[in-house]
Amino acid sequence: MPDGSCSLQMVGVVPVVTAPAEIDVTTAGQLRAMLAGWAARGHTTLVVDMTGTQFCDCAGLTVLVRAHKQALAEGGELRVVLPASGSVPRIFTLTGLDGVIPHFTGLEQVLAQVPDGRVRPRGPDPPPGCAAAQSPIAQGGEGERNTYSG
């Protein structure tokens, strides 16, 4: 995403945040706010899709670690979708986060492994200031996928 913004899709009852192309001190706050907003609504399992992310500095890593710790404390977890190669998976390996935060190479792989009962939505509304659009889910053709842009 060239503008540095995050977006969100609801896949079933799981929030999937698409991270910006670059996560640094200027964009990490938006990612943190989006993850915290959905956690506050009772979503204990959150997914961050970083397949389009080409750069992530310590500010971005800090956001991910804090979101993961919060999710664990509430009985869930943060799950990350990483590209198969590039600097982002390498950063995860070099920092040891690949052994801490569950990571996958595909969104379908992540969603297939989300156990029931790990998501307890407290409210149906998207974060303030977000607009919703609906499109069909590619996975099995069931349900809806809502897209929220912040």
N, C-alpha and C positions, 0 to 999 in steps of 0.2 A: 504494500500500500504506500504509494509515494507521498501521501500527505501526512503520514505518521499517525493516522488514527486507528483505533481498534474498532472491531465490529463484533456483534454477537449473534449467534444463531441458537435457537432452542431446538434441540434434536430430541424429541420426546419430552422428557422432563430434565434433560441435562443441558446446562448452559455450555456452549462451545464458543470461547472467545478467540477471535482471529487476531493475533498480535501484529503490530505494524512491521514494516520491512526493516526498520531500525529501532531497537529499544535502547535508549540512552537516557541521560538525565532529563532531556526535554520531553520524552514520551512515556517514561516509566510511571509518572503520576497518573496518567490516563488509564494505563493498564491496571495499576493498583486500585484505582477507584472503581473500575468496572468489576474486578474480581471481588472486592470487598462488598460492593452493592449486591451481588448475587449471593454471596455467602451470608449476608445479613438477612436475606429472604429465605434462608433455611436450606439452601443447596449445599450439601456437604461434599459432593463430588463435583469438581469443576474441570473442564478440559480447556487447555490453551493450545491452539493450533499455531505452531511456529514454522510451518512449512514454507511460508513466504518471507520469513525473517532472515535477513542476510547478516545482521550485526546485532549483538547483545552485549552490553557492557555490564559492569558491576551493579549499576542501578537496576537494570532489568533482572539480573540474577537475584538481587536482594528481594525484589517484588515477588518473584516466583518462590523463593525459599520461605518467605513470610506467609504467603498464601497457602503453601503446602503445610506448614506447621499449624496454621489455623484450621485447615480442613482436617488434619489428623486429630487435633484436639476435639473436634466435633464428630469424630467417628467416620470421616470420609477421607478423601485425598485429592490432591491436585494431580492431574495427568497431563502430560505434554506430548504433542505430536511434533516430532522433529523431522527435518529433511534427512534423506539417506546419507548425504555428504555435505561438506561445506564447513564454514567457520562455527556455526551454532552448535552442531553436534560435537565438534572438536572442543569447544569451550566447556560443554557439559562433561566431557571425558576428562579434560585437564583439571577441572575444579572438583571432580568427584561427584558432581550432581547426578551423573548417570546412574550412580548406585544409591541415590537418595530419593529422587523424584521419579516415579514411574513414567517411562517414555516409550513411545510407539512410533512406527513409521507411517501409519495410516489412520485416518479418522474412524473408519469402519472397525478397525482392530480395537481401538480404544472403547468405542461404544458397545461393542459386543461383550466386553468384559466388565461393564458397570453393573454391580450387583443390585438387585431390588432392595429397597429400604435405605439406601445410602443417600437418597435425595428426599428432603422433607420441605417442599416449597411452603413458604409462609404467606406469599402473596403473588398474584398473577401479573402484577404490573412490571413493565420494564423499568430500568433506572431512569430517573428524571432526565428530561431532555432528549430521550431517544425515541425515534419513530420506528414503527414496526411494519414489515412487509412479509407476506406469506408466499411460500412456494412449496411444491411437494418434496418429500424426502427421497433421496436417491436410494437409500437403503431399504430394499424390500417394498418400496412404494407405499409404506404405511405411515400414517401420522402426518404432521406438518412441520415445517422448519420455518421459524420466525427469524428474521434478520433485524437486528437493532444496530444503528450506527450512532456513535457518540460524537 
